């Protein structure tokens, strides 16, 4: 009888230890992943989303953007400056919300450029020449395509990749996520899931710094 009791006690102790260890592991993993451990994190960051920054960064800056949006272009350098000021701590995530007429085709070009490892160079080139390939808030796809070619992208391969249904599906997912989050204009910024309610450079910087302080307490 005593042997059975001892055996049962040992089993209970082992189970208890396993539960405690599992709980500790989950807490440690959540602390390590930070924002990405949240249940709704995939609404902000999808597997196809282009990202820039250290994978270990604890502050995620999500930008819903239209490549034909002038304000999106003007905020690009500002975001880079903030990231440079906090090296390794901020991860930028790009989501497509091509609200301007014809912008969906340019977003497809960017996805194709990403497959060639030229996403960020292409995005910068498109932002810098936005006045050339847009007129009266409408996109001139042929001109945009020429700019993409100048960014070092293989244009023949790009033409084929742009027809891949996966690229259209990525855009559709981004637009669906944007709608669920109430994004109806660009750029739409979220920092660790928190929206930039009052739009502005100072307001965005304040939101980022608030999340940095919480993620990296001194």
Helices and strands as residue ranges (DSSP letters): H 2-33, G 34-37, H 41-44, E 50-52, E 59-65, H 70-85, E 90-96, H 103-115, H 119-128, H 130-133, E 134-135, E 138-139, H 141-150, H 155-161, H 165-180, E 188-191, E 194-195, H 201-215
